[in-house]
Amino acid sequence: MNEKTESVLGINGLGRIGKLTLWRHIAGKYFREIVVNTGREAGKSLSDIAHYIVRDSTYVSLPMYLYGCRGGDIVSDVDDSKGTMTIDGIKVTILRKSRNPKELAWRDHNVGPVIDTTGRFLDPTLSADEPGGSLRGHLETGAERVILSAPFKIKDSAKSIPDDAVTCVKGINEHAYDPSRHKIISAASCTTTCLGHMMKPLLDVIGAKRILTASMATVHAATGSQQVLDRLAKPGAKDLRKNRSILNNIILTTTGAADTLALVLPQMKQIGFMAESVRVPITTGSLIILTVNIQEDETRASINRQVINNIYRQAAASPGGYLVYTDEQNVSSDIIAMPKAAAIIEGHETHTRTAEVSIDVERLTGIKKEHMEDLKDTEVSIPLTQAVIYGWYDNEMGNYVNMLGELTCYIAESGQDI
């Protein structure tokens, strides 16, 4: 557990990730005070916001999360006029006036890092004066750093990620964060977090050169952006499935995990990679099905199920890691709220198949003509192994919120050394 700091944490947004992030940092006791911006009034008083904070349909309640069956009333000193309450000994201030980051009072509350969980402000290239708000508005109003709980999404395709922005996943590339330069940090997504921790052990042991192609499909729990009942699409909507009821359907959708993964694992740029997503009607508990095609090496042991599982067993045994390996047979509810579990490899379901693939060398590009003339046979066989690996992740608390919390504390600690 991180040692307590005198820093104050800001959280913008009190949706799924915002509320559970508040839970995580109340439990961690790293920040002495937390300031949360809801962007609007809610209910009839601050007591109604407290009611929302401590209850959850997925994770039961904040007292249960903190203390199990011994948990009791942990909220006190609710002051509607000041917008403050005490939760398990931590002072929490609720701002309820504006959604625009440029209009928030971070400086007045001595806030250090701010986690933006709204999903509204994704473009790090926009200025603080952008109509409707931007990430840089947080810096304008006093935040030392802004941590985005989503991948960056740049509206102007001609622009690239600014020099003061970086994407980091804890346990993968947090050392890419430079406190002297980076002011805006994306914590990627829950899927990229899981996928990164599934791919890194393979890259470390097998290497990017031998992994010819990879693909993944995430069977993903519902999110707050989906509809409870069918709804008429907005003007210009391209994907009509997003307006269908998640209660009644399996819904095909898209994921940007492949693009974001290359930001945290640059080796992935050498590998042909595809990513697909399917939404299913459960509240949390998702699954990545990862398929990799590996070129065999005669100087090394052949890749098989045992080799793949041993790679993950060893990675899971590394001290301070975030990968979990299991030989048990799990269902999605089994992995909900599992702490510090970026990915849970279900070794029981790992499958491999090795076969020889014939390639006509004449159809390959980049081979000089004189080299082709020396070949007696233009058809060669290459031994390839296809591996299918299953990785669970609790896309809310267990995977994403915990990893976001770890990254936030790391960034706060790194900033103290400047």
C-alpha positions as CSV (number, residue, x, y, z in Angstrom):
1,M,0.0,0.0,0.0
2,N,1.2,3.5,-0.9
3,E,2.2,5.7,2.1
4,K,-0.1,8.6,2.8
5,T,0.6,12.0,1.1
6,E,-0.6,15.5,2.0
7,S,-1.8,15.9,-1.6
8,V,-5.5,16.4,-2.4
9,L,-7.0,14.3,-5.2
10,G,-9.6,15.7,-7.6
11,I,-12.1,13.5,-9.4
12,N,-14.2,14.9,-12.3
13,G,-17.3,12.9,-12.8
14,L,-19.3,10.5,-10.4
15,G,-20.4,7.8,-12.9
16,R,-19.3,4.2,-12.7
17,I,-15.6,4.8,-12.9
18,G,-15.8,8.1,-10.9
19,K,-17.6,6.5,-8.0
20,L,-15.5,3.4,-7.8
21,T,-12.4,5.5,-8.1
22,L,-13.6,7.4,-5.0
23,W,-14.1,4.1,-3.2
24,R,-10.6,2.9,-4.2
25,H,-8.9,6.0,-2.8
26,I,-11.0,6.1,0.4
27,A,-9.8,2.5,0.9
28,G,-6.2,3.4,0.0
29,K,-5.9,6.4,2.4
30,Y,-3.1,7.7,0.2
31,F,-4.7,11.2,-0.3
32,R,-5.6,13.2,2.7
33,E,-8.6,14.7,1.0
34,I,-10.7,14.1,-2.1
35,V,-12.6,16.7,-4.1
36,V,-15.3,15.4,-6.5
37,N,-17.0,17.3,-9.2
38,T,-20.5,16.0,-10.2
39,G,-21.1,18.9,-12.6
40,R,-24.7,19.4,-11.4
41,E,-27.0,19.1,-8.5
42,A,-28.3,15.6,-7.7
43,G,-31.3,14.6,-5.6
44,K,-32.6,17.0,-3.0
45,S,-29.5,17.5,-0.9
46,L,-25.9,16.4,-0.3
47,S,-27.3,13.5,1.7
48,D,-28.7,12.0,-1.5
49,I,-25.3,12.1,-3.1
50,A,-23.9,10.4,-0.1
51,H,-26.6,7.8,-0.4
52,Y,-25.5,7.2,-4.0
53,I,-21.8,7.0,-3.1
54,V,-22.1,4.3,-0.5
55,R,-24.5,1.9,-2.4
56,D,-23.8,-0.1,-5.6
57,S,-25.8,-2.7,-7.4
58,T,-22.7,-4.6,-8.5
59,Y,-20.3,-4.3,-5.5
60,V,-23.1,-4.0,-2.8
61,S,-21.8,-1.1,-0.7
62,L,-18.8,0.9,0.3
63,P,-18.8,-0.4,3.9
64,M,-18.9,-4.0,2.6
65,Y,-16.0,-3.2,0.2
66,L,-14.0,-1.7,3.1
67,Y,-14.8,-4.0,6.0
68,G,-16.9,-6.9,4.8
69,C,-19.7,-7.9,7.1
70,R,-18.2,-5.7,9.8
71,G,-18.9,-2.6,7.8
72,G,-21.3,-0.1,9.3
73,D,-22.2,3.6,8.8
74,I,-19.0,5.2,7.5
75,V,-20.4,8.6,6.4
76,S,-20.5,11.5,8.8
77,D,-20.5,15.3,9.0
78,V,-22.6,15.8,5.9
79,D,-22.8,19.6,5.4
80,D,-25.0,20.6,2.5
81,S,-24.0,24.3,2.6
82,K,-20.3,23.6,2.4
83,G,-20.6,20.6,0.2
84,T,-18.5,18.4,2.5
85,M,-18.8,15.1,4.2
86,T,-16.4,12.6,5.9
87,I,-16.2,9.1,4.5
88,D,-14.3,6.6,6.6
89,G,-12.1,9.4,8.0
90,I,-11.4,11.1,4.6
91,K,-12.8,14.6,4.0
92,V,-14.7,14.6,0.7
93,T,-15.8,17.8,-0.9
94,I,-18.5,17.7,-3.6
95,L,-18.6,20.4,-6.3
96,R,-22.0,20.8,-8.0
97,K,-21.9,23.8,-10.3
98,S,-20.2,23.2,-13.6
99,R,-19.2,20.5,-16.0
100,N,-16.5,22.6,-17.8
101,P,-13.1,21.9,-16.4
102,K,-12.1,25.6,-16.8
103,E,-14.8,26.6,-14.4
104,L,-13.8,24.2,-11.5
105,A,-12.2,25.4,-8.3
106,W,-9.3,23.0,-8.1
107,R,-6.9,25.7,-7.1
108,D,-9.1,26.8,-4.2
109,H,-9.0,23.3,-2.8
110,N,-5.2,22.8,-3.3
111,V,-5.9,19.8,-5.6
112,G,-2.8,18.1,-7.0
113,P,-3.7,15.4,-9.6
114,V,-7.2,15.3,-11.2
115,I,-8.7,12.1,-12.6
116,D,-11.2,12.9,-15.4
117,T,-13.7,10.1,-15.5
118,T,-16.5,11.8,-17.5
119,G,-15.7,10.4,-20.9
120,R,-16.5,13.8,-22.4
121,F,-13.0,15.3,-22.6
122,L,-10.7,13.0,-24.6
123,D,-8.7,15.3,-26.9
124,P,-5.4,16.4,-25.4
125,T,-4.8,18.9,-28.3
126,L,-7.7,21.2,-27.4
127,S,-7.0,24.4,-25.6
128,A,-8.4,25.3,-22.2
129,D,-10.7,27.8,-23.9
130,E,-12.4,25.2,-26.1
131,P,-16.1,25.8,-26.0
132,G,-17.7,23.0,-24.0
133,G,-14.5,22.3,-22.1
134,S,-11.3,20.3,-22.5
135,L,-8.7,18.4,-20.5
136,R,-6.4,21.5,-20.4
137,G,-9.1,23.3,-18.5
138,H,-8.2,21.3,-15.4
139,L,-4.6,22.6,-15.7
140,E,-5.9,26.1,-16.1
141,T,-7.8,26.0,-12.9
142,G,-5.0,24.6,-10.7
143,A,-4.6,20.9,-11.3
144,E,-0.9,19.7,-11.4
145,R,-1.7,16.7,-13.6
146,V,-4.7,15.4,-15.4
147,I,-5.2,11.6,-15.6
148,L,-7.8,10.5,-18.2
149,S,-9.7,7.3,-17.5
150,A,-10.0,6.5,-21.2
151,P,-7.9,6.5,-24.4
152,F,-7.1,9.8,-26.0
153,K,-9.3,10.6,-29.0
154,I,-8.0,13.4,-31.2
155,K,-10.7,15.0,-33.4
156,D,-8.3,16.5,-36.0
157,S,-6.6,13.7,-37.8
158,A,-3.8,16.0,-38.9
159,K,-2.8,16.4,-35.2
160,S,-0.7,14.0,-33.1
161,I,-0.5,13.5,-29.4
162,P,1.2,16.6,-27.8
163,D,4.6,16.3,-26.2
164,D,3.1,16.9,-22.7
165,A,0.7,14.0,-23.1
166,V,1.4,10.2,-22.7
167,T,-0.5,6.9,-22.5
168,C,0.5,4.7,-19.6
169,V,-0.7,1.3,-18.2
170,K,0.6,0.4,-14.7
171,G,2.9,-2.6,-14.9
172,I,3.5,-2.1,-18.6
173,N,5.0,1.3,-19.4
174,E,4.5,3.6,-16.4
175,H,8.1,4.6,-16.7
176,A,7.3,6.4,-20.0
177,Y,5.7,9.0,-17.7
178,D,8.1,12.0,-17.3
179,P,7.0,14.2,-14.5
180,S,9.1,17.1,-15.8
181,R,7.3,17.0,-19.1
182,H,3.9,15.2,-19.0
183,K,0.9,17.0,-17.7
184,I,-1.9,14.9,-19.3
185,I,-1.8,11.1,-18.9
186,S,-4.2,8.6,-20.4
187,A,-4.7,5.4,-18.5
188,A,-6.0,3.7,-21.7
189,S,-9.0,1.5,-21.2
190,C,-9.9,-1.6,-19.3
191,T,-9.6,-3.8,-22.4
192,T,-6.1,-2.4,-23.3
193,T,-5.1,-2.9,-19.7
194,C,-6.0,-6.5,-19.8
195,L,-4.7,-7.1,-23.3
196,G,-1.4,-5.4,-22.4
197,H,-0.8,-7.7,-19.5
198,M,-1.7,-10.7,-21.7
199,M,0.7,-9.7,-24.5
200,K,3.7,-8.5,-22.5
201,P,4.8,-11.9,-21.1
202,L,4.6,-13.3,-24.7
203,L,6.7,-10.5,-26.1
204,D,9.2,-10.8,-23.2
205,V,9.8,-14.5,-23.7
206,I,8.9,-15.3,-27.4
207,G,9.7,-11.9,-28.9
208,A,7.9,-9.8,-31.4
209,K,9.8,-11.2,-34.4
210,R,8.4,-14.7,-33.9
211,I,4.8,-13.5,-33.3
212,L,3.6,-13.0,-36.9
213,T,0.0,-12.0,-36.3
214,A,-2.4,-11.6,-33.3
215,S,-6.1,-11.0,-32.9
216,M,-8.4,-10.6,-30.0
217,A,-12.1,-10.5,-29.3
218,T,-13.4,-9.1,-26.1
219,V,-16.7,-10.4,-24.7
220,H,-17.5,-7.2,-22.8
221,A,-20.0,-6.3,-20.1
222,A,-22.5,-3.5,-20.6
223,T,-21.4,0.1,-20.2
224,G,-23.3,3.2,-19.2
225,S,-23.3,4.5,-22.8
226,Q,-25.7,1.7,-23.9
227,Q,-29.4,1.8,-23.9
228,V,-31.7,0.0,-21.4
229,L,-34.5,0.0,-24.0
230,D,-34.4,0.5,-27.8
231,R,-34.1,4.2,-28.7
232,L,-34.3,6.2,-32.0
233,A,-30.8,7.0,-33.2
234,K,-29.4,10.5,-33.1
235,P,-29.0,12.5,-36.3
236,G,-25.9,11.2,-38.3
237,A,-25.5,8.1,-36.2
238,K,-23.5,5.4,-38.0
239,D,-23.9,2.4,-35.7
240,L,-27.6,1.7,-35.1
241,R,-26.8,-1.2,-32.8
242,K,-25.7,1.2,-30.1
243,N,-29.3,2.3,-29.7
244,R,-30.6,-1.3,-29.0
245,S,-31.4,-2.6,-25.6
246,I,-28.4,-4.2,-23.8
247,L,-30.8,-6.1,-21.6
248,N,-32.0,-8.2,-24.5
249,N,-29.2,-8.5,-26.9
250,I,-25.6,-9.5,-27.7
251,I,-24.3,-6.5,-29.5
252,L,-21.4,-6.3,-31.9
253,T,-19.4,-3.1,-31.5
254,T,-15.9,-1.8,-32.0
255,T,-12.8,-1.3,-29.8
256,G,-9.8,0.9,-30.1
257,A,-7.7,-1.5,-28.0
258,A,-5.3,-2.4,-30.9
259,D,-4.3,1.2,-31.6
260,T,-3.9,2.1,-27.9
261,L,-1.9,-1.1,-27.2
262,A,0.8,0.0,-29.6
263,L,1.2,3.2,-27.5
264,V,2.0,1.2,-24.4
265,L,3.8,-1.7,-26.1
266,P,5.6,-0.3,-29.1
267,Q,6.7,-3.8,-30.2
268,M,3.1,-4.4,-31.3
269,K,3.7,-2.1,-34.3
270,Q,5.7,-5.0,-35.8
271,I,2.8,-7.5,-35.5
272,G,-0.3,-7.6,-37.6
273,F,-3.1,-7.1,-35.1
274,M,-6.9,-7.0,-35.1
275,A,-9.3,-6.3,-32.3
276,E,-13.1,-6.9,-32.1
277,S,-15.7,-6.4,-29.4
278,V,-19.0,-7.9,-28.4
279,R,-21.2,-6.5,-25.6
280,V,-23.3,-8.9,-23.5
281,P,-26.0,-8.2,-20.9
282,I,-24.1,-8.4,-17.6
283,T,-23.0,-5.5,-15.3
284,T,-19.3,-6.4,-15.2
285,G,-16.8,-9.2,-15.7
286,S,-15.3,-9.4,-19.3
287,L,-13.2,-11.8,-21.2
288,I,-10.5,-11.4,-23.9
289,I,-10.0,-14.3,-26.3
290,L,-6.4,-13.8,-27.7
291,T,-5.2,-15.7,-30.7
292,V,-1.5,-15.5,-31.7
293,N,0.4,-17.1,-34.6
294,I,4.0,-17.9,-33.6
295,Q,6.8,-19.0,-35.9
296,E,8.6,-22.0,-34.6
297,D,12.3,-21.9,-33.9
298,E,14.3,-25.1,-34.4
299,T,16.8,-24.0,-31.8
300,R,14.1,-23.7,-29.1
301,A,11.5,-26.0,-27.7
302,S,8.3,-26.1,-29.7
303,I,5.5,-23.9,-28.5
304,N,2.7,-25.8,-26.9
305,R,0.0,-25.4,-24.2
306,Q,2.4,-26.2,-21.4
307,V,5.0,-23.6,-22.7
308,I,2.3,-20.9,-23.0
309,N,0.9,-21.6,-19.5
310,N,4.4,-21.7,-18.0
311,I,5.1,-18.2,-19.5
312,Y,2.0,-16.9,-17.6
313,R,2.7,-18.8,-14.4
314,Q,6.2,-17.2,-14.2
315,A,4.8,-13.8,-15.0
316,A,2.1,-14.1,-12.4
317,A,4.8,-15.2,-9.8
318,S,6.8,-12.0,-10.4
319,P,6.7,-9.8,-7.2
320,G,4.6,-6.7,-7.5
321,G,2.9,-7.8,-10.7
322,Y,-0.7,-7.5,-11.8
323,L,-1.2,-10.7,-13.7
324,V,-3.1,-13.6,-12.1
325,Y,-2.8,-17.2,-13.4
326,T,-5.4,-19.9,-12.6
327,D,-6.0,-23.5,-13.6
328,E,-9.5,-23.4,-12.2
329,Q,-12.7,-23.3,-14.3
330,N,-14.2,-19.8,-13.8
331,V,-17.3,-18.0,-14.9
332,S,-17.4,-14.2,-15.2
333,S,-18.9,-13.6,-11.7
334,D,-15.9,-15.4,-10.1
335,I,-13.4,-12.7,-11.1
336,I,-15.5,-9.6,-10.0
337,A,-13.6,-7.3,-7.7
338,M,-10.4,-9.5,-7.7
339,P,-7.8,-7.0,-6.5
340,K,-4.8,-5.9,-8.6
341,A,-5.9,-8.3,-11.4
342,A,-5.2,-6.6,-14.7
343,A,-5.7,-10.0,-16.4
344,I,-6.6,-13.4,-15.1
345,I,-5.3,-16.1,-17.4
346,E,-7.5,-19.2,-17.4
347,G,-4.9,-21.8,-18.2
348,H,-7.4,-24.6,-18.3
349,E,-8.6,-23.2,-21.6
350,T,-5.3,-22.5,-23.3
351,H,-5.1,-24.3,-26.7
352,T,-2.3,-24.6,-29.3
353,R,-2.0,-26.2,-32.7
354,T,1.2,-26.5,-34.7
355,A,1.2,-27.0,-38.5
356,E,3.4,-26.4,-41.5
357,V,2.3,-23.5,-43.7
358,S,3.4,-23.6,-47.4
359,I,4.6,-20.3,-48.9
360,D,5.3,-19.5,-52.5
361,V,8.6,-17.5,-52.3
362,E,7.9,-16.0,-55.8
363,R,4.9,-14.1,-54.4
364,L,6.9,-12.5,-51.6
365,T,8.0,-8.9,-51.9
366,G,11.5,-7.6,-51.2
367,I,13.5,-10.6,-52.5
368,K,16.1,-9.8,-55.1
369,K,15.8,-11.6,-58.5
370,E,19.3,-13.1,-58.4
371,H,18.4,-14.8,-55.1
372,M,15.3,-16.3,-56.6
373,E,17.4,-17.8,-59.4
374,D,19.4,-19.7,-56.9
375,L,16.4,-21.4,-55.5
376,K,15.6,-25.0,-56.6
377,D,12.2,-24.9,-55.1
378,T,10.2,-21.7,-54.7
379,E,7.8,-23.3,-52.3
380,V,8.9,-23.5,-48.6
381,S,7.2,-24.8,-45.5
382,I,7.2,-22.8,-42.3
383,P,6.2,-24.4,-39.0
384,L,3.6,-22.2,-37.2
385,T,1.9,-22.6,-33.9
386,Q,-1.5,-21.0,-33.2
387,A,-2.2,-20.3,-29.6
388,V,-5.6,-19.3,-28.1
389,I,-5.4,-17.7,-24.6
390,Y,-8.3,-16.7,-22.4
391,G,-8.0,-13.7,-20.1
392,W,-10.7,-12.5,-17.7
393,Y,-10.9,-8.9,-16.4
394,D,-13.4,-7.1,-14.1
395,N,-13.7,-4.1,-16.4
396,E,-14.9,-1.9,-13.5
397,M,-13.3,-2.3,-10.1
398,G,-11.0,-5.3,-10.2
399,N,-9.1,-4.5,-13.4
400,Y,-9.6,-0.9,-14.4
401,V,-10.2,1.1,-11.2
402,N,-7.5,-0.6,-9.3
403,M,-5.0,-0.2,-12.0
404,L,-6.0,3.5,-12.5
405,G,-5.6,3.9,-8.8
406,E,-2.1,2.4,-8.8
407,L,-1.1,4.7,-11.7
408,T,-2.5,7.7,-9.9
409,C,-0.5,7.1,-6.8
410,Y,2.6,6.4,-8.9
411,I,2.2,9.8,-10.7
412,A,1.6,11.6,-7.5
413,E,4.7,10.1,-5.9
414,S,6.8,10.9,-9.0
415,G,5.6,14.5,-8.9
416,Q,7.0,14.9,-5.4
417,D,10.5,14.4,-6.7
418,I,10.5,17.4,-9.1
